[in-house]
Amino acid sequence: MLSSLTEQTFTTDILRNPNNAVILQRWQALELPDAWLVAGCLFQTVWNGISNQTPDTDIKDYDIFILVSPTHN
């Protein structure tokens, strides 16, 4: 049930998707100062768990949002 979703359960749920897990395992190697794994790869993974689908069902892409400072060189 969504009302019982906590930060810990969310993290556990998204790591059930092997693609999310690999991306996050390699996150440090990207060396991006302010970047986030976002969008459907997270939401859909949780939804797939709720609806008894495999974790990566219907996920078409994995988005990384990067914030770049105007003074970034």
Helices and strands as residue ranges (DSSP letters): G 2-4, H 7-15, H 18-25, H 27-30, E 35-38, H 40-50, E 63-66
